[in-house]
Amino acid sequence: MEIASPVDGLAQLAPDGTSLSPSGLASAILVGIVGAMTILITPGFLAVVAALAPLDDAHLGYVVAWDINAMGVTIGISALMLTRCNWRLAVALGIALATAGNLATAAAGSYAAIAAARVLAGCGEGMAVGFAFAALARARNPDRAFALYLVFFLLLGAGLLLVIPSLLERFGPARLFIANGLLAMGALCALKWFPNGRASEGDIFSITEPINHPLAIRALVAVFLYFFATGAMWSYVERIAVSNGLDAATVAQSLSLGTLAGVVGAGVAGLVPASWGRALPLAFSGIVSVASFQLLNGHVSVVAFFLASAMLLFGWNFAQPILSGICAEADRCGRIVCAMGAIQTFGMGLGPAAVGLTLSSGGYAMAIWASEAILLASLAIVIIAIRRPATAS
């Protein structure tokens, strides 16, 4: 999926859009991938945590919620710190925290210890994402920069989802977390080329450009609900497959191919003619997403799981750029897109926790139906908002 930057709007404010060199672009992409990877490989991440400690599915959801919500907090803080600190030092601190969190996770054996370790890791991940996306927004062509990031991000995620089961079987969960932490440290080598934008960035929060408040509020509510519902299903898709007797290799292959479908979804969204507007494409994405959720309800065959994975990621990546565009339209200076980055991350984090609360019913049906209703409500809110334009104030 595409992850909206909390600072995408900086592309419109930067005084010099050519300040990001090719090596700086590569550095920003690497740092962004290191920061956001947990979100993309959440199903595989939960499988590794499940092998690390005897946690039930509910507590697995709480673990990922702690991680992603901590990430959301520091993404928001990063947006506030862009003009107040050295970017390279901030990214180095973020990577160090993420590494420490992964090493602490490897040594943990209880829910409380794992949750605390993931909060630490999430704080570092959020710092890396926030500053990496600020750097990407300084490229000569920000759209192309974010597209390159998304392609590398999704391709790497597809590969990891494919190999995690075999790596888990061969090396065990603790070693995988240690390796994850050490690999994250490798990104420090790229900081030499990472831009330090503090000296040239304007303070986006001091700009007086009016905001379309009715559209902004409705769009942000819709974004939160959309990511809440989608995050709930994406986080537990692997556990649903396991509960239906699917083997680890089949699950990994389906999730990996499904991630590639996400690349297609993002590409198709970019090809939709502007004359079609946004309401029809969003309605289409809702149909695809709800259908994918239903394929996970009841008995799930191998074919059904593959289709569900592909359709879920296709619909998600198809809708995300459109939602980002609506938020950008509400405020051309980028403050609403800034808020969107943190809000969608909170939605991604709270969704799995909410599913965990429903599992006492003995299955996933309640979570699936609720996720469908919430997703449709989110799209209805934003479609009504864009069909009833309001003036900025």
N, C-alpha and C positions, 0 to 999 in steps of 0.2 A: 504494500500500500504506500501511497505517497503520504509523507508526514508533513503537514503544513508548518512552515517555520514560524516561530514567534516574532520574527523580524523580517519576513518577506518584504514588507512595505519599505524597508530601507533602500531597496533598489531604486525607488522613486526619489529618494532624498539624497543619495550619495552625490557629493559634488563632482566626483570623478569616477565614472563607471568603468574605467579601464585599469583601475588600481590592482586588480587581482591577476597575477601572472599565471601562466600555465602550471608552474610548480605550486603556486599558492592554491590554485583550483584543486590540484591533486591532493594537497595537504588537507584542505577543507573537506573534501569528499571522504577521505580516510577517517578524519576525526568524527564527522557526522555518522559514518557507518558504525564506528566503535560505540558511539553514544546511543544509537537507536536500535541496535540489533536485537535487544531483548524483546522489543515489541513485535518485530517481524517473526522471530522464531519462538514465540510464546508457547505453542503446543509442544515443541521439542524441549524447551526450557522446563516446562512442567513435568515432562517425562524424566528428565535428569533429577529434578528435585524429588520426585516420587521415589526414585531409586536411592536417593541420599538419606532419606528419613522416612519412617512409617507414618506418613500423613494421609488423611482421607482427602477425598476430592474437594470438600469444602475448604479445608485449610490450605490446599494447594492454590485455590483461587485467592485466598487472603494473602498468600505469599506474593503472588504476582501483582496484586493490588498495592501492597506496600511499596514494591519496587517502582511501578509505573507512576503512582501518585507522588512519590518522592521526586521522580523525574519531572513531573509536571510543575512542582513547586520551584525547582531550580531553573527550569526553562523560563518561567516568569521572572525570577530574580535576575537571570542573565540578561533579559531584555532591559531591565532597569540599570544594569551595571555596564552597558556597552560604552558609555562615555566616561566611566569612572574608574576603569582599571585597565591594566595591560592584558590584552587578549591572550597572548601566548602564555603568560603566567596563569591566567584563569583556566585555560584549557589544560595546562599541565596539572593544575590542582584537581580538575575534574577527572582526568585520566588516573591520577593517583588514587582518588577516592573510589573510582570504579574498580581499580585493581585490588585495593584493600578490601572492598566489599566482596569480590569474588573469592579472594583467599580466605576471608572469614567464613564465607558460605561453605567452602570445602571442609573447614574444620568444625562446622556446626552439626549438631545431631538432634536438635529439638526444634519445634515450631518457633518458639520465641527467639532462639539464636539465629535461625535462618531468616526470620522476618527482619530482625535488627540488621543483619548483614546485607539484606537486599535494600533496605532503606539507605544504607551507606553507599551501596553501588548505584542506586537510583539517583542519588544526589549528584554523584560524579557524572553519570550518563546525561542528566539534564543539562549540566554545565557544558559538556562537550557538544551536545546538539545545539544549544542556544547560540554559542559563539561560532560554531561551524556554519550554521545557516546565515548568520550575520555576514560571515566572510563570503559565502556563495552569493549573497545578494549584491555584493560589490563588483561582480563580474561584468564584463562589457555587455554580455547577453545573459541576464539572470535566468530567463526561462530555459535556455539551453544548459546552463550550469546545473540547475535543479533537475533537469531531465537526465543529464549524465549521472548525477548523484543517484537518482531513483533507479536507473537501469543497473548500475553496479550494485546498489543496495539489494534490489530484488534478486538479481542473479546469484549474489553471494548467499542470500537467505535461502534460495532454492537449493543450492548445493549443501548448505549446512543441514537443512531439514532432511535431506536425503541420507546424509552420513551419520547423523547423531545416533540413531539406534545401534549401528555397528560399532561406533566409537565408544558408546556407553557400555556395550557388552564386553569390549576388549579392555578398556582402561578403567571403567568404573566412574561414578559421578564425581567424586572428590577431585580426581585428576583432571576431569574436564573443566571444572571450575578454576582449578589452578592454571591450566593452559589458557583459559579464556582471559584470566587476569594478566598473565604474562604477555599474551598477544596484544592486549590493549596497551600495555606499556610500549610496545613497538611503535605506536603512533607518536610517541614523544620524539622519535627520530625525524618526523616530518615537521615539527614545530619551527624549525629554522626557516621554513618557507611560509609559515602561516602568517597572515597579515595581522598587524596590530592596528586596528581601526580607530582606536580611541581618539587620536589626534585629528581625524578628518570627519568623523561622524557628527552629524547634528543631533541634538537631543530631541527625539521624536515626541517626547511627552510635553515639550514646550510649544509645540506648533498649535496655532489657533484655527487651523482649517476646520470648518464645521463638519460634524458627523451626522449622518442620517440615523438618528437614534432609534426610530421605530424599526427600520430594517436591521440595524446592528443588533438590537436586543433579540429580535426574533431569530436572526441567523445564528447568533451564539447559543441560544437555547436549543435550536435545531441541531447544531453541531454537537453539543454535549449529549443530547439524547441519541443521535445517530451513532456516535462512537461508544456510548454506553451499551447500546444493543449489539453492535457489531463486535465490540471487544468481548462481550459476554460469550458470544458464540465462538469467536476465533480462539479464545483462550482455552475453551473446553472441547474443541473439536477432536483433539487427539484422545482425550479421556472418553468421549462418546464412542469413538471407534473401538477402543480397547474394551469397553463394556459390552460391545456387540461381537466380541471374539475375533476381531481383525488382528492379524499379526503385525509386528513392528515394522517389518520391511514394506508391507503393503501400505501402511499408514504413512511411512516416510516418503514413498514414491508418490503417493497421491498429494501430499502436502507440497512436495517439491514441484510437481507439475502444476498444481494449483497456483503456486507463487508465480510461475511463468504466465499463467492466465491473467494474473494481476498486471503484468507488464503490458499485455494486450489491452486490458481494460483502460489503463492510463493512456495508451496510444490512441485508442478509439475515441476517447473523450476529447483528445486534441484535434481530431478530425471532424468532429460534429460541426456543421455549418452554423455560424452565428445567427442566421435567419431562423433557425429552429428554436431559438430561445433556450431557457434553462429548465422550464417546468416539465416539458416532455422528456428530455433526457433524465431528469431526476426521477420522474415517475417510472421510467423504464428500469433504472437502477434499482428502485424499490421492489419491482416485480421480481427481478433476478435475485436479489438478496433474500426476499421472503421465501422464494422457491428453494433456495439453497438451505435455509433454516429448516424447512419442512422435510427435506431429504434426510435430515438428521433425526427426525422424530420417529419413534417406534423402531422397528427392525431396520438396521442399516447394513446393506450388502456392500460388497467391494465396489461395484459400479456406482451405487448411490453415494458412497463416501467420496469417490473420485469426483463425481459431478458436483457434489455439495462443496468440496474444497475449491474447485475451479470457479464455480459460479459465485461463491462468497467473495473470493479475492477479485474476481472480475468486476462484480457490482461495486465493491468497496472502492477500488481504484478508479472506476469510471465516475463515481459520484464525488470523490474527494476534490479533484481540480475544480469542479463546478461550485462546490460549497466554498472553496477558497476564493473563487472569483466573486461570489456574492458578498463575502465579507470584505474583500478589497473594494468593491463598489460602494459599500456603506461608508468608507472613509479612505479617500485616495492617498492619505499620508501613511497608511499602514498600521494605525493604532489598533484597529479592530482585528486585522490579521494577526497582529502581535498577541492580542488576547486569545484569539482562536487557537494558537499553538498550545497554550497552557490548558485551555478548557477542554480541547479534544483529548489531551493526555490524561486529564482527570477522568473523563468519561471512559477511556480505555482501562484505567485502573480500577474504577468503581464497578464496572460491569462484571468482571469475574467475582468480585466480592459478593455482589448481589446474587449471582448464580449459586455461590456457596451456601447462602442462606436458604435457598429453595430445595437443596438436595435432601433435606430431611423427609421430603415426600416420597423418596425412594427412586427417583428417576429424573430425567432431564426435560420431560414434557412441559412442566410448568415454566421453566426457564425459556424454552424454545417459543412457546406461545406468547409469553410476556415480551420477549425480545422482538418478535414480529410486530406486536402492537406498538411498542415504543419506537421502532424504526419507522413504521408507517406514519405515526404521529409526528415524528421529527420532520419527515419530508413534507407532510401536509402543512406544517407550520411555515416552512421556508417557501413552499410553492405559493401559499396564500400571500406571504409577505412580498414576494417579487411581482405578484399580479396586482398588488395594491400599493404602488409606489408612494413613498412619502418624501417630503423635502427635508434637506439637511437642516440641522438647527444647532 
